[in-house]
Amino acid sequence: MVKAFVFGKFLPFHKGHEAMINFALTKCDFLTVLICCSDKEKIPATTRQAWIENTFEGIENIEIKSYNYLESELPNTSVSSQEVSKVWSEKFMRFFPDYQLVITSEEYGNYVASFMGITHLAFDIPKQLFPVSATAVRQDLMTNWKFLPDSVKPDFAIKVVILGTESTGKSTLSEQLAEYFNGSLVKEVGREIIADSKSFEFEDLLIVASEHAKQIDKAVIGANPLVIIDTDIHITKSYSHFIFNRELEIDDKIYHTNKANLYLYLNKDVEYVQDGTRLSENDRNQLDISHRTTLLKHQIEFIEITGNWEERFEKAVQIINKLLMGLKRK
């Protein structure tokens, strides 16, 4: 039986890695993918392992393993170096004593194979098939988003939530921002499930929470990393307290799905419009207090947006651009 291994940081795992692993599977009977995770790296090995396992789910002749190491003991570099390759090859010989092949997309694969006395199969070293690297993804997510598998995208999506009480223009601003940035839009599903804010059941809020999370899960694997979300789970919990004086119990998965990079809160300093389905203006104002109290309780920091409709849009664009620039510099 021919056994082979692939190794790397997979920080993040991208379609070039995926193609290399698919290539490796055609060259052996059994493949091990080894994730090398340094103690200085922020994304844990468990997350990276889940990315690859989800991508290759159902394939039996592959195993995904991780190795956590200390940078004080092992070199953390992707540079092709005989010295570095020799150190790592000693580890690999312990992990894979009976393997015949190592498959990489880097020149250092030749060094590793030589030290181990096995064969190196190179895959697309010039990066012509998939002109991307993990470094490029981290430095410019917007440009390289198309190179991320769906299993990875949820952990890198940039989520912006638009909050506020009723009749503050959340839906309109969300649509404008999604169109301006060519991002994905998650609409407020509560308006579809609860047609009238003055008449609904407590259980309706549980449906809203679940359906809204499902829409976010769909949006984060879209064609653009930026996702604009109209309201979130904290607003649903606020309604629960305000209308029913009850705590809305939400599971951790829904909370994780709702977690965002940025929260914009629309002030109620605009004209109140009653469309027949909304709370009275006085109740709307009390709901505003409830929303703010709920956000404070859950330690959600937000940026308040004031002014007329045009000013709100311009301020929101400036803030989101600042967020995107900050992420690009990381």
N, C-alpha and C positions, 0 to 999 in steps of 0.2 A: 504493500500500500504506500502510495506517495503522499507524504505529509509536508505541508508548507505553512509558513507563517508570514504575517504582515504586521508591522508595528508602526506606531506613531503617536503623536499627542492628540490628534483629531480635535483641534481646538480652534474652530469647530470642525466637526465632520461635514464634508461637502461632497458634491457630486463627482469630483475628481477622485476622492477616496472611494466613493461607491463604485465607480467604474473600475478602479484598480482591484478592488475586492472581487468584483464579478469576473474580471480577467483571471485572478488567482484561482477562483473556483473551477475554471476550465482546465487548469494545469495540475490539479492534484485531486486526490481522493478525499483528503480531509484538510481543512484550513483552520488555523487559529489566528484571530486578530487580537493583538496585544496592545492595550492602551497604556501608555507610559505617562503617569500623572505626577507632576512635581508638587511638593508641599507649598510652593510659592504661587501656584496657579489657582484662580478663583473658582473655576467651574470644576466640580468634583468628578471623580472617575465614574461614579454611579450614573450621573447625568449623561456623560459621553457614551457609556456602555448602553444606556437605554436608547440613545439615538440609533446606534448601529444595530442593536437587537431588533428594534421596531422596523428598521429598513429591510432587514434580512429575515423577518419572521417567517417561519414555515420551512426554511432551508435546513436540512438535517445534518449535512456534512460540514458545518461551520460552528465554531465556538468563539465567544467573545470573552476575553479575560482582561483584567486590569492589574497594573502594578504601580503601587504608590511608592515613591522614593523621595529621599531628601536631597536637595541640591547641594548640600554640604558634603554629600557622599558620592554623588554621580553627576556628570556634566549634563546640563540642560541646554542643548543646542541642536539645531537642524543643519548646521554647517557640515559639509563633507570634509571630514578630518580623519586621518588614519588613527591618530591618538585617541580621539573620542570613540571611534568605531571599535577600537580594540577593547576599551573599557566595557562598552555595552555588549560586545560579542561574548565576553566572559559570562555575563548574566544570561544572555540568550542560550548559551551552550548548556546552562543548568536547567533552563525552562524547556528547551527543545532538544534533548540529547539524541533523539532518533528521527529528526526532521531532515529532509533532503533539499528543501527549497526555501529561499527567502525572496519575497517579491516586494519591490519598492518602486517609487517614482523618483528616486534621488540617486545621485552618483555614489553616495556613501553605501549603497547596497552592495557595490562591488567589494568595498573594504570589509564589510560585515561577513559576506559570504567567504571571502578569502581567509579571514581569521577563524571562521567556524569550519572550514573545509567542506562547504556545501555549495550549491549552485545558486546564483542570483539571476532572477528573471526581471528585467526592467520593463516598466510600463509607462509610456508617454513621459519620459524624463523632460523633453522640451516643453511640456504642458501645452501641446497643440490641440488636443482633443477637448480639454477643459482648461482654458487659460485662467486659472484661479489658484490661489493658495489660501491657507487659513489666515495668514497674516493680512492678505488683501481683504478678506471678508471682515476681519476685525477693524481694519482701518477705514473701509468704505462699504458699509453695509448696504446702502441704497443701490450702488452700482452692481454689487455682487450677490444681491439677494436671490437672483435666478439660479445661482449655483448651490443653494441650500436645499437639501431634501425636506420633505414635509415634516419628517420626524424632528428636525432641528428648529424649524421656523418658530414654533411657539416660544422657545426660550430666547429668541432674539428679536421678536416683534416689538415695535415701539408703540405702546398704547397710550392714547390721550383721551381722557374722559371729560365730557362736558356735563357739568352739574348745575343745579339751581332749582328753585321752586317753580310752581306752575306759571305759565305765561311770562317767561323770561327769554324766549327765543332759542331754547336749547336745540330743538330739532332743526330749525332753519340754519343756525350757525354750524351745527355738525355737518349738514349737507354741504354748505359752502366750503368748509375746511377740507372735507374729503375730496371735493372737486378741485379745489385750488392745489392741493398737494398730490393729487392723483392717488390718494390712499383708499383703503377699504373703509366702508362705513357700516357700523352696527347701529341700526335704528332702535328706538325705544320700543321694545315689544310690549311693554305695559299698556300702551295706547291701543294695541290690537286685542289684547286679552281682556283689559278692563276698559270698556268703552266710556264709562262715566265714573269720575273720581268720587262721586257722591253715593255710588251704589255698587258695591262689590263685596265678596266674601273673603275671609282671612285666607282660605285655601288658595284663592286666586293669586295671592302674593308668592306662594311657593311655586306655582306654575310659572309666574313671571321670572322668578329667580333662575329656575332651571332652563327655561327657553332662552333667556338672555345670555346665559353662559354658553349654551349651544351655538348661538349666533357668533359669539366672540371666538369660540374654538374654530369655527369655519373661516372667520375673517383673518385670523393670524397665519393661515397658510395660503393667503392670497398672493397676488402678483406684486405687492408693495409691502415693505415692512411696516409702514405707518398705518395704524388703525385708529380711526376716530370713533369713539363710543358715546352714544347719547344716553346719559345716566348710567348708574351702576348699582351694585348690590346694596351699597350703603343707603341709597335713596329708597330702595324697596324696604329695607329694614326701618327706615324713618317713617314710611307710610304705616308700617305695622304698629309702631308705637303711637303714632298720631291718631290713627283711625280706630285701632282696636286695643290700644294700651297693652300690647303683647309683644314678647320677644320673638323674632323670627329666627328659628334655628337653621343655620346653613352649614352644609358640610365643607370640609377643607378644600375639596377640589373646586367648588364653585368660587370660594374666596381666592384661590390661586389663579383661576381663570380671569377673575375681575381685576387682579392687581395690575396697576398701571404705572407708567413712567411719569405721567403728568396729569394733574387734576386742575381744571379751570372751572371756577364757580361764578355763575352769572348773577350779578346783583339784581334786585327787583326794582331798580330805579328806571324802569321803562313803563310805558302805559299798560295798564292791566286790560286784557281783552277776555271777555267771557264768551266762550263759544257754545255754551249750553251744557258742556260736559265737565267743566272745571269746578273747583271749589269756589266759594265766594271770595271776594278780594280779602276780606278780613282773615278767613281761614287760610287762604293762600299765604298771607304774611306770617301767620302762626306756623304754617308748615315750613316756611323758610327757617324759622328758629329751630324747629325740629331737625331739619336737615343738618344745620350747622352743629347742633348738639351731637348728633349721631357721628358726624365726621370727626369731631373733636374726641369723642369717646374711643373711636377706632384709630386715633392718631394719624388721620389722613391730612397731610398738608396740601393746601390748595392755593392757587393764585386767583384773586378776585378780579373779575372783569366788569367794568362799569362803562357808562356812556351810552350814546345812541347806537343804533344797529350797525352803522358803518364803522364807528369807533371800536365797537366790540370785535368786529371781524379783523380790523387792522391790528389791534392789540394781541388777539389770539395768534395771528400769523407771526408776529414778531416773537412771541414767546415760544412757539413751536419751532421756528427757525433757530432760535437760540439753543433749544434742546437738541435739535439735529446736529448742529455744529459741535456742541459739546460731546455728543456721542461719537462723532467722526474723529475727534482728536484723541479719544481714548485708545 
